[in-house]
Amino acid sequence: MSEAIADTPLRTLIVDDEPLAVERLQLLCARLSGISLVGTASDGESALRLAEQLRPELVFLDINMPRLDGMGVARALGKMDQTPAIIFVTAYQAFAVEAFDLAAIDYLLKPVATDRLERAVARVLERRNFVLANPAPPEPPQSQTWVREFWVPHRSELKRIDADLIERIDAERDYMRLHVGTRSYLMHETIKTLEERLDPARFVRLHRSHIVRNDYITSLRHNGGGVWFACLADGSELRVGRTYLARVKEMAGR
């Protein structure tokens, strides 16, 4: 790796819906030689468009934004061919666990202290230089692997939840409730992203708000008006949305 590459400032994008927060972070970044600011965005959708165009190496990302929040932006950025490093900059400490679960480099609380910002940026530079000096060999193509476990915050700890033990999943605004026996756990993720990570041979989506483990469904019934219900092992019933009915019938061999 050449010294020129190692000394090149990080192409950086700031994403925050508060103009004053953007301005303050711009001023702090201007004092750091390792930063080259290439753009700012005030919402998640604009951030993704800019990221596609500008290909930043680092994104300072707020969490609480309208429509598409910072967590959703981070997940989308993680699917890019060249994934940027992410440093969350937020006033909310409660999302730290989810942030690091998304492989964030750091989690800075507002108002950002200069020394904390310097350490976070130094960490990104170190990671970039290490990757440049140690390129990974190409990996052979692999078949799709499905998530086998979840680590979810519960009181003051992180609990490991075996995916095969989850009976049903219900959407509650920006959270998913995982039902395991008589217990349930909340995790911050969209139902679409969660559906993509689960093995379709084990789980089926019944509705825009519900995913159920296949063998937890005991029967299917309809009310004569074209509306179908899935009867579950706990005695409850969930309506099957029209969008998902064909997939549910396919699961039942119909």
Buried (B, 14 or more C-beta within 10 A) or exposed (E): EEEEEEEBBBBBBBBBBBEEBBEBBBEBBEEBEBBBBBBBBBBBBBBBEBBEEBBBBBBBBBBBBEEBBBBBBBBBBEEEEEBBBBBBBBEBEEBBBBBEBBEBBBBBBBEBEEEBBBEBBEBBBEEBBEEEEEEEEEEEEEEEEEEEEBEBBEEEEEEEBEBEEBBBBBBEEEBBEBBBEEEBBBBBBBBEBBBEBBBBEEBBBBBEBBBBBBEBBEEBEEEEEEEBBBBBEEEEEBBBBEEBBEEBEEBEEE
